[in-house]
Amino acid sequence: MVGPIYLKLVAIFIVVAIGWGAGRTRFLGGGEAARALSNAAFYLFAPALLFRTTARIDFEQLPWSIVLAYFIPVVGLMLLVYAQQRRRAAAAPAAPAAPSVRAITATFSNTVQLGIPVAAALFGEAGLSVHLAVVSLHALTLLSVVTVLAELDLSRAAEGHARRSLGATLATTARNTLIHPVVMPVLLGLLWNLLDGPIPPAVDEILVTLGQAVVPVCLIATGMSLAHYGLRGSLGAASVLSLLKLVVQPALVLAVGLAFGLRGLPLAAIVMCAALPAGTNSMMFAQRYATREAEVTSTLVLSMLAFVVTAPLWLLLLQLLPAGWVASGG
């Protein structure tokens, strides 16, 4: 690991610590203040970022083989975690959105605040371009899929006693999914993209300003939630989720990348993207559904701490692969 990456990790921990201090002193209020900050990110800042990102994607220029080699195993793992958690929830009913919250926490990477400097420091401009291709679809793909799953479970729970038809449940799910602060801006961004019209400069400046607030607000909210909930009682689940995020997910991406014929820098870039710690959007998602917030907070902190150890191990493994798999172009 190189110095700039450690500095970025330190900066993240300091911002989380500031949030923790605010939570402990109740400078901004108690647990409800953290929820209010997270709601601001979910309902104001994230929609601006998602709309602008989706509206500006150049789909024709995306390296689709690399993108698919990343998202097929990541979405697959997310669905497996969700399915396993759904089976557990059927045996011991819990909050309807809990399986979705755990699924997104185990798979959503910190691709921007930490991922961009990691890719730039380790792989240079060429590796950063691969990383940014993944980033352009990361939030809109994972959050859209997991939102559908969460809303479907909420509809089932709300209508279970009414014995409504599958069609009625699906209609409610579709309505709640479409009118949603994650999915709606993505759909509007896709529509704007299809119309091929530029975003007016004044509007774009507003979207940029709002979008830039997502990461720091979520980090402060994470620190405040940590002060409110603490780590006690959630470390076991957080350890499992961190293991899935830091070990299982990059291993799956490596296997699928090799199966897709990726070699060299493209393969290394997507593996390290998958090996990043859990992203703060999972906290925003947990706060949105008021589910597993302490567990997600612990996972964010624990996975960032463990990343200091797991990242060099993944880099070492990539270097130990046959030379043609690492040194050649993709």
N, C-alpha and C positions, 0 to 999 in steps of 0.2 A: 504494500500500500504506500502511496506517496503522500507528501505533506499536505497538498491542497485538499485531499479527500478527508484527512483527519481534521483539518481546520473546518471543513463543512460540517462534519459530525459534531465537533465541539460547538459550532454556532447553533446547530439544531438543539443540542442538549441545553445550551444556555437559554434559548428562547423558551423551551419547555420549562426550565427551572424558573424563569421569570413568571410564567403562568402558574407554576406550583406556589411560588411565593405570594402571588396575588390571591390564590385560593386559600392559602393558609392564613393570611392576614385578613381575608375577606375584604380586600381593598376594592374589588369590583363586585363583591357580593359572594354568595355561596354557590351551591351546585346549580341553581337555576341560572346564574350568570354564565356558567360554562355552556349550558344548553342554549342560552340566548345567543352567545357568540357563534356556536355551531349552527344554529338556525340561520343566522345572518350569512354565514358561509354557504349554507345549503340553498337558501332561497334567493340570495342576491348575488354573491360573488361567483359561485360555481356556475350558475346558469350563464353569466356573461362570458366566462372562460370557455365553457362548452360550446356556446353558440359561435363565438369568434373562431375557435379552433376548427370546428366542423365546416364553417362557411369558407375557410381559407385552405382546406386540404386539396391538394392536387392529386386526385386519385390516379390519374394516368401515370404519374411519376413515381408512385409508391413501388418499392421492391417487394412484390406480392409473395414471392417464395419465402423471403425472410420473415415478412409479417405473419404469414400463415404458420411458419415453423415456430413462431413465438406463441401466437394466440390459440392454436389448436390444443397444445398441452395445458396452457394456462386456463382456458375456459373449461377444458375437460376436467382438470383438477378441481376447479370451482364447483362444477356440477357434481363431481364425486363427493366432495365435502358436504355439499348441500343435501345430496341423497342420503348420505350416512346420518347426518344430523336430523333429517326428516324421519328416518326410521327410529332414531332414539326419541324424538319428540312424540311419535305415535305411542311408544311404550310409556313414556312419562311426559304428559303434556306440559309445554312451557309456552313462552311468548311466541306467537305465530311467526314473527320475523326473525327469531333466533337462528334458524338454519341459514338464512340468507346472510345475516350479519357475520356469522362465523366463516361462511364461504368467501365473502369478499375480503375479510381480514386475512385469511390464509393465502390470498392470491394477488391482492392489489399492492403494487410496488411503489416505493417513493421514487418515481421516475424523473421528477423535475428538480426539486431542491437538492437532492443528493445524487440522483442518477445522471443528470447532465454533467456536473463536474467530474463524476467517476468516469464516464465515457470519454470526456475530453482529455482527462489526465492519463488514462490508461491507453487509449487507442487513437488519439489525435482527431483531426477533422474527419477522416474517413469513418472512424468508428462512431463519432458523434452523429454523423448523418444517418447511420443505421439506427442508432438509438432514437433519434428524433422521429424516424419513420414509425417506430413502435409507439412513441409518446403521442403522436398525432391521433392514434386510434385507441389508446389505452383506456382513458376514462370513459369515453362514449361507448366502447364495447363492453367492458366489464360492468360498469354501473347500469347500463341499459338492461343487460341480461339479468343481473341480480335484482334490479327493481321489479322486473316482471315476476320473478320468483317470489319476492316478498309480498307483492300486491296480490298474487294468486293465493298465497297462504292466508293473508288477511281476509280475503273474500271468502275463502272456505270457512275460516273460523267464524266470521260474522254471519254467514248464511247456513252454517251447519245445522242449527236447530230449526231453521225454517224449512228444511228439506227442499230447497229450490233446485231447479234443474241445472245440469251442467252448463247449458247455454246461458242461463241467467248469471251463473257464477263467472263464466268467461266474459260476459258483457260487462259486469261490474269491474272485473280485473282490467279489461281493456280500457275502460273509461278512467279508472284510477291511475293506470300506467301512463296513458297519453297525457293526462292533465297532471303532470308531475314535474318538479323543478329540475330533474335530470333529463328525462326523456323529451319533454317539450322543446327545450332549447336545442337539443340534438336534431330533432326533426325539422325545426325551423332553420337551423344552420344547413342541413342537407338541402332543404328547399331553396335557400338562398344560393347555395353552391350550384345547384342545377340551373338556376336562372342566370348564373354566370355574371352576376352584377357585383361591382366593387362595393365594399362597405364605405359609406360616406366618412371622410376623415374625422369629423366631429364626433360621430357615433362611435367610430373605432377607438378614439381616444378615451371615451367613456368606458367602453368595454375593457380596454387595456387596464385602466385604473381600477375597475372593479375586480378584474381577474387576478391582478397582482396581490390582492388582499387574501386570497384563499389560503395560501400556505401559512403565513404568519398568524392569521386568526385561528386556524386549526391547531397550530402548535401551542398557542396560548391556551386555547380551550382544552387541549390534551393535558397541559400542566395543571390547569385548574381542576380538571376531572381527577387527575392523579392525587391531588391534595384532598379532594372530597371523598374518593373511594378508597385510596391506598392500594397497596399491592397484595395485602393479606387476603387469602381466599380465592384469588384469581390467578395465582402463579402457575398452578397445574395446567389449566386450560391454555394460558398464555404460552407456556413452554411447548405444548403440542402444536399450537398454531404457528409459533415461531419456527419450529422444526419443519413443518410443512412449507412455510414460506422460504426459509433460507437453505434448505437441503433438498426436499422432495421436488419442489417446483423447478429449480435450476437443473436438477438431474433429468427431469422429464423433458425440459426444453433442449438439453444437450442431446438426448436420445432421438427426439423428433428432428432436430436440426441435422444430425448425422444422417437420418433416414431420408431427409429431403436433399441430401447431397451438399449441404453447406460445409464449408471448410474455412480455415483461417480467421481473418478478422470478423466477418459477418457472424460466424458461429460464436466466437468469443464474446462479441458485443451483446448478442441476445441472451447468452447464458448469464453474463454478469448483470444484465437488466433484470432477469428473473431472480437473481440472487440478492437483489436489493432488499432492505428491510421493509416492513409493512408501511404503506402510505397513510397519510393523515385523512384521506378521503374515507377510509373505513370508519374512522371515528365520527366523521360527519354523518355517515350512513347510520351508525349505531345511535347517535343522538337523534336523528330524524325519526327513528322508530322506537326510541326510548327502550332499547334492548341491549343487554350485555355491554353496557358502557364501561364498567370497571374492567372487564375482561379485555376489551379492545384497547383501552388505555394501557394496561399492563403489557399487552402484546407489542404495541408501538415502542414502548420503552425497552422491553427486553430484546426485541429483534434488532433495534439499533445498537444496543450494547454487544449482542452476539455477532453482529455484522463485522465488527472489528476483527473477529477471529475467523469467521467463515469465508469472508471475501478473499483473504490471501490463500486459503486452502483451495478455493475454486480456481484462482489464477494459477496456482501450482499445478493443479490437475490439468488445466488447459495446456500448460507448457509441457506436460509429460505425455500428451497425446502424440501419435506419430507426426513427424515433422510436416508431412504434406497436409495434415488436418489443421495445423495451426499456422504455418508460415505462408501458405499459399492464399491467393485471393479466393473469394467465395464464388 
